[in-house]
Amino acid sequence: MKILTHLNNLLVTFHLRRSKIWEPRTLLDWFLSSPLQYLASLVYRHILLPARGTPFYPARGKRPIRVVCISDTHNQTLSAENIPEGDVLIHCGDLTVDGTVAEIERQVGWLRGQSHRYKIVVGGNHDSWLDESDEVRGRMKEKGIETGEREVDWSGVEYLCDRALELEFEGGRKLNVYGWGAVPWCGKGFALQYPREKHPWKGRIPDETDILITHTPPHHHLDLGIGCAGLLEEVWRVKPKLHVFGHVHFGHGKEAVYYDHCQQAYESLMSRPGKGPLYDLIPSARWVDALNMVWYGLGSILWKWLMLGPGTNNGALMANAALMYGDSGKLLNPVTVVDL
């Protein structure tokens, strides 16, 4: 075992294997886990999804509602010229590093100063002061962090903690938003956590939700494989037009979702434990999932382009809006903009 440990450490040193789950898998990581899953993820994300075109278009005949999404700023800010204009500005949590009330106040003040009509925030696991549990508050006291009666001034900013909100726009358009920053357990002392095997999401999100804001990603989507499976089940039930999150910095990006057999087969395949390249050679349920993914994916592409035409739009969008690039300490990822 020591030899294997030393070998793995050597591979990590030369960047042939990742050092922690918050980093993208290397080719060797994929090979040792499941080459089939790696190939399937490439086919799904770079062939099947792009071939279906834009997942949805803004409402016809009406001015699009521009939603600007950011996350994981960790005490840092962007200048106004680096934040696109829009109707709604969403921050998906991890505003801070230590989660002190002073840190949160500075970030909220920065958001309040933006020009967007609506500013909406959820907490993240680093935003400790937002979690009033004895465990988190006790941990803060051990570090000498203030936990007293001081309150954050949320004026001009909507803080959503397991709460829904209806937004009204010109022309009578409305959007229903739900937000909560709860995350699967990721380490002692972090905020807003729940046991991964006992998730709190079932039946929690309102059926009419148009925009879902969470801190954690759902499993298998822009999450490096560490998102919440329970949240994914709830998202399938509600099917929001836009689901925006952060938490996993290297997961930044956008991904179309269609909640169909193709996506179902892909998620089923990716949920199966990787047992190595030899296991992938054996006919099994993972091959059935892979073939179903391709079959249903090609079928959906043909239906869209041959029967309904390229103008159809029956999909939704997921977006990881984390601005922090990995653990670099720098906000290098671009701001996410979505027109609804």
N, C-alpha and C positions, 0 to 999 in steps of 0.2 A: 504493500500500500504506500509506503514512503517513497518508493521509486516512482509510482504513478503520480503522487503528489508533486514530487520534484519536477517530473516531466511536464505536468500541467502548468506549474509555475513558470517553467522555462518557455512554454508556448505562449503564456500570457505576456511574459516579458518582451517577446518578439512580436506581439500583437497578432499572433496566429489564433488565439482564443480570447474571448472577452473576459474581463476580470470580474464583472458583476452583471446581474440581470438587467440593470438599467441601461446597458450599452447594447447596440445592435449585435446580433450574432455574426460571427465571421463565417467564411465558407467552410472552414474546418468544423466549427460548431454545428453548422447545418449537416455536414456530412456525417459526423459522429452521432447526431440525433436522428435525422430523417431526410435524406436527399429527396424523397418523394414529396414531402411537405414543402421543401424549398422550391422545387420545380413548380408545384401547384400554386404556390404563392406568387411566383413570377408570372405564370400564365393568367392567374385571376386578376392581378393588379395591373399588369402591363399589356394584356391582350383583351381579355373578356370585358373588363369594365370600360376601358377607353373606346372599344368598338361600339358600345351602346350609346355613346355621345353624352350630352349634357343630361344629368339626372332630372333636372327640372328647370323651368323658365319662370321669370317673374310674371306676376299676374298681368294678363293682356289688357291693354287699354288703360292701365293705371301706372303711375310712377312707381318704380321699384322701391322697396324699403331696403336701404343699405344697412347691413349689420356688420360692424367691425368687432373682431374678436381677438382678445389677447389673453395670455395666461403666464404664470410662472415668471413674474418680473423680479421677485426676490429683492425687494427694497430699491430696485433701480427704476428709472423712468425714461420715457422717450420724449423728445421735444415734440411740440405740437405739429411741426411740419412732417414728422415721421409717423404720425397717426392719421390715416386717411379720414376725410370727412365722411359723415354718415348720419343715420337716424338713431341708431342704437349702438352703444359701446358696451361690450361684455367683457368682464374679467373673470376667468374661470378658476381663480384661487392661487394660493401660494404668492400672495402679495409680498410676503416678508421672508426673513430668514429665521429669526428667533421668535417671531409672533408676539412681540411686545405691543402694548396698546399704543405706544408712541410710534412704532414702525407702521402699524395699521393706519393710524391717523394721517401720517405723511402720505401714504399711498392713496388713501381715500381723498385727501385734499388735492392730490395731483389729478385723480380721475374727475373730481368735481369741477376742475378748471377746464375740462375739455368741452368742445362746442356741441357735442351730440345731444339730442333732445333727451334721450333716456340713457342713463348709466346704471349698469346692473353688475352686481358682484356676488360671487359665492366664495366661501372659504376654502382653504386647502390644508393639507396636513402640517404645513409649516406655520400656519396662522393660529398659534396656540391660544391666544387670548379669546378667540371666538368659541372655544370649547370650554364650557363651564363645568365639565366633569371633575370630580375630586382627583382622579388620577393625573389629568393634565395640569390642573391648577397646582397640585402638589409638586409636580415636576418643575413647574415654573418657579415656585417658591424656593426649591432646592438650588436653583440657578440664580436666585436673587432677583427674579423678574417680577415687576409690579403686577399684582392681581386684585387690587382693591376695587373701590367703588367707581373709579374713573370710567367714563363712558366715551364711546366714539361718536362723533358728530356725523351722522349719515345723511344730513340734509343734501338734497340734490343727487343722491346716489341710493339706489335700491339694493339692500342686502337681502338675498334670498337664502334662507336656511330652512329647507323643507317647506317651501312656500311657492304659491302660484301668483301670477300677476298678469293682468290684461293691459296691453298697450294699444293706444288709439292713435291713428294717423289721419292725415288729410284725405278727403275722399271717402271717409267712412271705413277705411280698412282697419282691421284689428288683428293683433297677434297675441296668442296665449303663451305665456312663458312660465316654465317651472324650473327651479334651481335648488340644488343642495350639494354641498361640498364633501359629503362623506366618502371615505375611501376604504378599501380593504386594508387590513393591518399591514403596516410596512416598517414598524420599528417602535421600540419602547419610547414613550414620551411624546409621540406625535399626536396631532389633533384630529378630531372628527373621524376616528377609526372604528371599524367593526370587524368581527372575525370573518375571514373570507368564506368559511363554510356555513356561516349563519348571516347571510346578507339581509338587509332590511328593505329591499326594493320592491318585493312582490306586491302589486296592487297599489303602490304608493303614488306613482306619477298620474296626474289627471288625464283622462282619455282625450280631452280636447287640446292637449299640448301641441303647439306648433314649433316652439324652440325649447329644447331641453338643454340645461346648463348643468354640468357636473364637473367635479375636479378629476375624478378617475375616468379613464376610458372604459368602454365595454370590452369584453374579451375579444381578441382576434382582429381588432380594428385600430390601427395606429397606436399599438400598445406594447410592442415587443413581446407579446405573449403573456403579459402580467396584468392585463385589465380584469375587470370584474365580470364573471360569468352570469351572476345573478342580475346585474344591471342589463346585460345583453338580453336576457329573457324578458325583462320588463320593457325594453326598447322595442322588441319584436311585438309586444302586445299593443303598445301605444303608437308606434311608427311616426315619430315626430318628423317634420319636414327638415329640421336642422338639429343635429345633436353636436354641441360644441363642448370641449373639455381640454385638459392639459395633463399635468402630473408627470407624464413620461416624456422628458425633453426630446429625446432622439426620435420620438414618434411623430414629430411635427409634420403636418400636411393635411390634405383633404382626401376623402374617399367616398365615392358614390355607393349607395346601398339601395337595394330593390326589394328586400324581404321576400325573396322568391326561392325556388328550389335550388337554383345555382348557388346563391349565398348560403343556403342551408347546408348544402353538401360541402361547401368550402369550410364553413365553421365546424362541421362535424369532423372533417379530416384534420383540421388544425388542433382540435381538442384531444386527439388521440396521442398518448404518450409516445415520444420518439424512443425507439429501442435499438437504433443503429442501422447501418446500410444493409446488412445481411437480412434483417427482418423485413425490410422493404421489398426484397426480392420475392418473398413468399406471398402468394395470393391471399388476400385478407380483406376485411371490411374497409381498410384504408384505401385499397385500390378501387373498391366500389364507390367510395366517396369521391375519389379523384375523377373517375370516369363519369359519374353523375354530374360533377361540377362542369366538366367540359361539355357533356351532352346538353344539359339544360342551358348552359351559357351560350353555346352556338345556336340553340333553338330560340333563345330570347333575342339574339342579334338578328337572326333571319326574320323573326316576327316583326321586330322594330323597323328594319330597313326595307323589307319586301312587302309587308302587309299594311303597316301603319304609317310608314314614312319616318324620316329623320326628325320631324317636328314633334313627335310624341314625347311626353315626359311624365313618367309615373314613378320616379325614384325620389330619393332623399339624399341628404348629404351629412356625413360625419366629418368633423374637423378637430384636429389636435392643434390648439392655438398657442402652445408653449413658445415663448420668446427666447428663453434661455437655451443656448446651444450646449447640450450635454451638461457637464459640470465645469464648463469653462469660466463661469462667472460673468459671461457677456451675453447681452441680448442681441444675438446674431440672426435668429430666425425671423423671417418676414411676418408682418401683421397679416392676419387672415380676414378677407373681405368676402361677404356673401350677399347677393341681391335676391330678395324674396318677392 
